[in-house]
């Protein structure tokens, strides 16, 4: 039965029952009221004529009056109670018979879809409006599952292709690099007279050496690109391993590691660690320390390339969030990069030797750890903030 027809049917039955009960209660009240009142007939002779008068005699006048008033009130009140009860029963029955089960099915289905769990089935249960809604919901779930499986297949295929590409490309690169080194050695071992003679004839020794150096440089560049793409593929599969890390030791270890990274660059490092809710010595936070150090190393390495003299690193722990800010006194981020956000293969101006994957890798690691990566410009230089969620929860 359709929802509209079912509602009218349930309401008609309940209101009909309420009307019958109202009539019955009204009649009962009238009869009871007539019985509780006792009457007597008094006959008088009035000058030859017969005078008949009916007089009410109550054994207990006060109780009889009160009972009559109560019955009069019940004659009005009981029909109202019956009809209100009929409305409540109609709503309750309609919800239980037509709404409760479909709504529960849809709620459970929506909750599982929100958890990315599509391996279930939504049963319609009926052919009414809510049944058709459940059927439409099931069609949507099947479409989502199909798209999810297709996306998963494409992702896995892309990973396999990237792995095969990186593996197959390493072999010719290795051979090419070895051949270039051998050629350079051969050029270096040539006799000076022969080189000069060859130069007089064809003018090639210097050009050949320059070309070999250029080939070696671009071969190294392609090799670094392959390594970076392999690293990104591995990072997508990484699992965050949160373990208790002592706050006071974390700052010292990170400062030493960043000092080692900056030591050979000729730049100055200003490091500080502050914890709003981690001031006590020995207090621990849940953190994947290797992931934090990898993020810090990438950000500081980027800052070294653009900083003029100073690199500032701030480590702050507040409200279950650990933030790492790395700032430099360079020229800052390009406006286009700030507008578009962090994306792969985005490079700063004059950064032709790098692939623009450092910030993207850091952003990926931050999201893995339940956080985010934000970039902004300072009055003099750029600032990158990496936030990690260090609360006790699974990722």
BAMAR-798041 format. One record per residue: x, y, z of N, C-alpha, C, O in turn. Coordinates in steps of 0.2 Angstrom, whole numbers, plus 5000, padded with zeros to 4 digits. Example, Ala and Ser with C-alpha at 12.3 -4.5 7.8 and 13.67 -1.06 7.14 Angstrom:
// residues 2
506649725039506249785039506649845039507149835042/506449895035506849955036506450005039506750065040/
***
This chain:
// residues 395
500449945000500050005000500450065000500950075004/500350114996500650174996500650215002500150205006/501150255003501150295010500550335011500250335017/500350375006499750415007499150375008498750395013/499050325004498450275006498450245012497950245016/499050225014499150195021498950245027498650225031/499250305026499050355031498350365031498050375037/497950375026497250385026496850325029496450335033/497150265027496750205030496850205037496350195041/497450215040497550205047497150265051496850245056/497150325048496850375051496050365051495750375056/495850335046495050325045494850275051494350285054/495250225051495050165056495150195063494650185067/495650235065495750255072495250305073494950305079/495050355069494550405070493850375070493450405074/493750325066493050295067493050255074492450265077/493550225076493550195083493450245088493050235093/493750305087493650355092492950385092492650395097/492650395086491950415086491450365089491050385093/491550305088491150245091491250255099490750245102/491850255101491950255108491650315111491450315117/491650375108491350435110490650425111490350445116/490350395106489550385107489350345112488950355116/489750285113489650235118489750275125489350265129/490250305126490450335132489850395134489750395140/489650425129489150475130488450445132488150465137/488250385129487650355131487750325138487350325142/488350295140488450265146488450325152488150305157/488650375150488650435155487950455157487750465162/487550455151486850475152486450425157486050445161/486550365155486250305159486450305166486050305171/487150315167487350315174487050375178486950375184/487050435175486850495178486050485180485850515185/485750445176484950435177484850385183484450395187/485350345184485250295189485450315196485150305201/485950365196486150385203485750435206485750445212/485250455202484750505204484050465206483850435201/483850465212483150435214482650475214482650535216/482050455212481450495211480850465215480850405216/480350505217479750485220479150525218479250585215/478550495218477950525215477450545221477350505225/477250605222476850635227476150655225476150695220/475650625227474950635225474550675231474550655236/474250735229473950775234473250785231473050795225/472750795236472050815234471950885235472150915241/471850915230471750995231471051015229470951025223/470651005234469951035233469550985228469251015223/469550925228469250885223469650865217469350825213/470250895216470650885210471250845212471450855218/471450805208472050765209472650795206472750805200/473150815211473750845209474350795210474550775215/474650785204475250735204475850775203475950805198/476350765207476950805207477550755208477550705212/478050755204478650715204479250755208479450815206/479450725213479950755217480550715218480550655219/481150745217481850705217482050705225482150755228/482150645227482450635234483050595233483150545231/483550625236484250595235484450575242484350615247/484650515242484850485249485450525252485550535258/485950535247486550585249486550635244486950625239/486250695245486250745240486850775238486950785232/487350785242488050805240488450765235488650785230/488450695237488750655232488450645226488750635220/487750645226487450635219487550695215487650685209/487550755217487750815213488450815210488550825205/488950795215489650795212489650735207490050755202/489350675208489350625203489050655196489350635191/488550685197488250715190488650765187488650755181/488950805191489450855187490050815184490250835179/490250765187490850725184490650695178490950695173/490050665178489750635172489650685166489850665160/489450745168489350795163490050815160490050825154/490550815164491250835161491450775157491750795152/491350715159491650655155491250655149491550635144/490650675148490350675142490650715137490650705131/491050765139491350815134492150795134492450795128/492350775139493150755139493350695136493850695132/492950645137493050575134493150575126493650545124/492650605123492750615115493450645113493750625109/493550705117494250735115494850685117495250685112/494850655122495350605124495350555118495950535116/494850525116494750475111495050495105495450465101/494950555102495150585096495950605096496250585091/496150625102496850645103497250575103497750575099/496950525106497350465106497350435099497850395097/496750445095496750415089497250445084497650415080/497450515085497950545082498650515083499050505079/498750505090499450485092499550415089500050395087/498950375090499050305088499150305080499550255077/498850345076498950345069499650365067499950335063/499950415071500650435069501050375071501550365067/500950345077501450295079501350235074501950205072/500750215073500750155068501050175061501350125058/500850235059501150245052501850245052502250225047/502250275057502950275058503250205058503750185055/502850165063503150095064503050055058503450015056/502450055054502350015048502650035042502849995038/502750105041502950125034503650165034503950165029/503850195040504450235040505050205044505550215041/504850175049505450155053505950115050506550125050/505750055047506250015044506550045038507250035037/506250075033506650105027507150165030507650165027/506950205035507350255037507950225041508550245040/507850165044508450135047508950105042509550105043/508650075037509050045032509450105028510050095027/509150155027509450215023509950245028510550265025/509850255034510350285039510950235039511550265039/510850175040511450125040511850125034512450125034/511450125028511850135022512250195021512750195018/511950255023512250315022512950315027513450345025/512850285033513450285037513950245034514550265035/513850185031514350145028514650175022515250165021/514250215018514550245013515050295015515550305012/514850335020515250385023515950355025516450395025/515950295027516550255029516950225024517350185025/516650245017516950215011516850135011517250095008/516350105014516150035014515550025010515050045012/515750005004515149994999515049924998514649904993/515249875002515149805001514549785005514649745010/513949805003513349785006512749795002512849824996/512149785004511549784999511049815003510849805009/510649865000510049895002509449865000509349864994/509049835004508449805002507849845002507749885007/507449844997506849894996506349875001506149925005/506149815002505649795007504949805005504549765007/504849855001504149864999504149904992504649924990/503549914990503549944983503150014984502950044979/503250044990502950114991503450164989504050154986/503350234991503750284989504450274993504950284990/504450254999505150245003505450175000506050175000/505050134998505450074994505750094988506350064987/505450134984505750164978506350204980506850204976/506350244985506950274987507550234989508050244988/507350174993507850124994508150094988508750084988/507750084983507950054977508450104973508950084971/508250174973508650224970509350224974509850234971/509350224981509950224985510350164983510950164983/510050104982510450044980510750054974511350034973/510450084969510750094962511350144963511850134960/511250194967511750244968512350204971512950214969/512250164976512850124979513150084974513750074974/512750044970513050004965513550044960514050024958/513250104958513650144954514350174958514850174954/514250194964514850214968515350154968515950164968/515050094970515550034970515850024964516450004963/515550024958515850014951516350064950516850044948/516250134951516750184950517350174955517850184953/517150154961517750144966518150084964518750094964/517850034961518249974959518649994953519249974952/518350034948518750054942519250104944519850104941/519150154949519650194951520250154954520850174953/520050104958520550064962520950024956521550024957/520650004951520949964946521450014942522049994941/521250074941521650114937522250144942522850144939/522150144948522650164953523250114953523850124953/522950054954523449994954523849984948524449974947/523449994942523749994935524350044935524850034932/524150104937524650164936525250144941525750164939/525150124947525650104951526150054948526750054948/525850004945526249954941526549984935527149964934/526250024931526550054926527150094928527750094925/527050134933527650174936528250134938528750154937/528050084942528550034944528950004938529550004938/528549984933528849954927529250004923529849994921/529050064923529350124920530050134923530550144920/529950144930530550154933531150104933531750114932/530850044933531349984933531649974926532249964925/531249984921531549974914531950034912532450024908/531850094915532250154913532850154917533350184914/532950124923533550124926534150084922534650104922/533950034919534449994915534750034910535350034910/534350064905534750104900535150164903535650184900/534850194908535150244911535850224914536350264914/535850164917536450144920537050134915537550144915/536750094909537250084903537450154900538050164899/537050204900537150264897537650304901538150334899/537550304908538050334912538750304912539250334912/538750234912539350194911539750214905540350224905/539350214900539650234893539950304893540450314890/539650354896539850424896540450424900540950464898/540550394906541150394910541750364906542250384906/541550304903542150274899542350324893542950324892/541850354890542050404885542450454888542950484884/542250484893542650534896543350514898543850554897/543450454901544050424903544550424896545150434896/544250394891544550394885544850454882545350464880/544450514883544650574881545150604885545650634883/545150584892545650604896546350574895546850604897/546250514893546950474892547250484885547750454884/546950524881547250534874547850574875547950624879/548350564871548950594871548850674869548450684864/549150714872549050784871549250804863548850844860/549750774860549850784853549350764849549150794844/549050704851548550674847547850714847547550724842/547750744853547150784854547250844850546750874847/547850874850547950934847547850924839547550964835/548150864837548150854830547350844828547150864823/547050804832546350794831545950854831545450864827/546150904835545850964835545951004829545551044826/546551004826546751034820546351014814546151044810/546250944814545850914809545150924809544850944804/544850904815544050904815543850954820543250974821/544250984825544051024830543551004835543051034837/543650934837543150904841543250884848542750884852/543850884850544050864857543650904863543250874867/543650974862543351014867542551004867542251004872/542351004861541650994859541350924862540850924864/541750874861541650814863541550804870541150774873/542050834874542050834881541450874884541150854889/541350934881540750974883540050934882539650934886/540050894876539450854875539350804880538750784882/539950764881539850714886539650734893539250704896/539950794895539750824901538950844901538650834906/538750864896538050884895537550824896537050814899/537850764892537450704892537450674899536950644902/538050674903538050654910537550694914537250664919/537550754914537150804918536450784917536050774922/536150774911535450764909535350684911534750674913/535850644911535750574913535550574920535150534923/535950614924535850614931535150644933534850624938/534950694929534350724930533750674929533350674933/533850634924533250584923533250534928532750514930/533850514931533950464936533650494942533250454946/533750554944533450584950532650594949532250574954/532450604943531650604942531350534943530850534946/531750484940531450414942531450404949530950364951/531950424953531950404960531450444963531150414968/531250504961530750544965530050514963529650504968/529950494957529350464955529250394959528650374961/529750354960529750294964529550314971529250274974/529850364973529750384980529050404982528750384987/528750444977528050464978527550404978527150394982/527750354973527350294973527350254980526850224982/527950254983527950214989527650254995527350224999/527650324995527350365000526650355000526350365005/526350344994525550334994525350274998524750265000/525850224998525650165002525850165009525750115012/526250215011526550215018525950215023525450245022/526050185029525650175034525950215040526550205042/525550265043525850305049525850255055525450225057/526450265058526550225064526750265070527250285071/526150285073526250325079526450295085526250245087/527050315088527250295094527450345099527550405097/527450335106527550385110528250415110528750375110/528350485109528950515108529050565114528550605114/529550565117529650615123529750685119530150695115/529350735122529350805119530050835119530250865115/530350835125530950865126531550835122531950875120/531550775121532050745117531950755109532350765105/531250765107531150775100531450835098531750835092/531350885102531650955100532350955099532650985094/532750915103533450915103533650875097534150895093/533350815096533550775090533350815083533750805079/532850845083532650875077533150935075533350945070/533350975081533851025080534451005077534751035073/534750945080535350915078535350895071535750905067/534750865069534650845062534650895057534950895052/534250955059534251005054534851045054535051075049/535251045059535951085059536351045055536851075052/536350975055536750945050536650955043537050955039/535950965041535750975034535951045032536151055026/535951095037536151165035536951175035537151225033/537251135039537951145040538351165034538851205034/538251125029538751135023538451185018538751195012/537951225020537651265015537851335016537751385012/538151355021538351425023537851465025537951525026/537251435027536651475029536651465037536851415040/536351515040536251515048535551485049535051495046/535551435055534951405057534751435064535151435068/534051455064533751475070533251435072532751435069/533351385077532851335079532651345086532951365090/531951335087531651345093531051295094530751275088/530951265100530351215101529951245107530251255112/529351245106528851275112528251225112527951215106/528051205118527451165119526951205123527151205129/526351215121525851245126525651195131525551215136/525551135128525251085133525751025133525550965134/526451045132526950995133527551025136528151015134/527451055142527951095145528351045150528951065152/528050995152528350955157528850905154528750885149/529350905158529950855156529650785156529350765161/529850755150529650685150528950665147528750615146/528550725146527950715143527950685135528450705132/527550645133527650605127527050625122526450645125/527150625116526650635111526650575106527150545105/526050565103526050505098526250535091525850575088/526750505089527050535082527450485079527750445081/527350485072527850455068528450495066528450535062/528950485070529550525070529850525064530150575061/529950465060530250465054529950515049530250545045/529250515049528850555045529050625046529050665041/529050645052529150715054529850735051529950795049/530350695053531050715050531050715043531450755040/530750675039530750675032530450745030530650775025/529850765033529550825031530050885032530150925028/530350885038530850935040531450945035531650995034/531650885034532250885029532050915022532450945019/531450895020531250925013531150995013531351035009/530851015019530651095019531351135020531451185017/531751105025532351145026532851145019533151195018/532851085016533251085010532951135004533351165001/532251145004532051195000532251265002532351304998/532151275008532351335011533051355010533251415008/533551305010534251325009534351345002534751395001/533951324997534051344990533851414989534151454984/533351444993533151514992533351564997533251624996/533551535003533751585008534351625006534851595003/534451685008535051725007535551705013536051695012/535251715019535751705025535451665030535751615033/534751675032534451645038533851595036533451605031/533851545040533351495040533051485047533451475052/532451495048532051495054531651435055531251425050/531751395060531351335061530951335068531351345073/530351325068529951335074529551265075529151245070/529551235080529251175082528751185088528951205093/528051185086527551205091527051145092526851115087/526951135099526451075100525851115104525951135110/525251105101524651135105524051105103523951095097/523651085107522951055106523050995101522650995096/523450945103523450885099523750895092523650855088/524050955091524250965084525050985085525151035089/525450955081526150975081526251005074526150985069/526551075075526651115069527451125068527751145073/527651125062528351135060528351195055528051185050/528651245057528651305053529351315050529851325055/529451325044530151335041530051395037529651405032/530451445039530451515035531151535033531651515036/531151565027531851595025531751665023531251695023/532351695022532351765020532551775013532851825011/532251735009532351735001531751784998531551825001/531651764992531151814988530451794989530051824987/530351734992529651714993529351674988529651664983/528751644989528451604984528151644978527951704979/528151624972527751654967527051664968526751624971/526751714966525951724967525551674964525051654967/525751644958525451594955525451524959524951494959/525951514962526051454967525551464973525251414975/525551524976525151534981524351534979523951504984/524151554973523451544971523251474970522751454972/523751434967523551364965523651314970523351264970/524051334975524151284981524651234979525051244974/524851194983525351144982525151084977524651054978/525451084972525351034967526051004965526551034965/526050944962526650914959526950954953526550984949/527550954953527950984947527851054947527951084942/527751084953527751164953528451184956528651164961/528751234952529451254953529451324954529051364951/529851354959529951424959530351454954530651414950/530351514953530751544948531451534949531751544954/531851514943532551504944532751444947533251434949/532251394947532351334951532351274945531951224946/532751284940532651234935532951164936532851114933/533451164941533751094943533351054947533550994948/532751074949532351034953531651024950531451064946/531250974952530650954949530050974952529450964950/530051014958529551044961529150994965528450994965/529450934967529050884971529150884978528750844982/529550924981529750934988529150944992528950914997/528751004990528151024994527650974993527250964998/527550944987527050894986527150834991526650804993/527750814991527850754995527750775003527450735006/527950835005527750855012527050855013526750835018/526650885008525950885009525650815009525150805013/525850775005525650705005525750675012525350635015/526350685015526450655022526050685027525850655032/525950755027525550785032524850755032524550745037/524550745026523850725025523850645028523350625031/524350615027524450545029524350545037524150495040/524650595040524750605047524150645050524150665056/523650645046523050685049523050755049522650795053/523550785045523650865046523650895039523250875035/523950945038523950985032524651025031524951035036/524651055025525251095023525051155021524651165016/525251215023525051285021525751325019526251315023/525651365014526251405012525951475012525351495011/526451525013526251595013526951635013527451605014/526851695011527451735011527451785017526951805019/528051795019528251845024528451915021528551915015/528451965025528752025023529452015019529552055014/529851975021530451955018530551885018530851855023/530351845013530451775013529851735012529251765012/529851675013529351625012529251585019529751575023/528651555020528551515026528151455024527651465021/528351395027527951335026527751305032528251305037/527151295034526951265040526651195039526151185035/526951145042526751075041526451055048526751055053/525751035048525351025054525250945054525050915049/525350915060525250845061524850835066524950865072/524350785066523850765071524250715075524350665073/524350735082524650685086524150655091524450635097/523550665090523050635095523050555094523350525090/522750525099522750455100522150425095521650415098/522350415089521850385084522150355079522750365077/521750315075522050275070522050315063521550365063/522450305058522450345052522250295047522150315041/
***
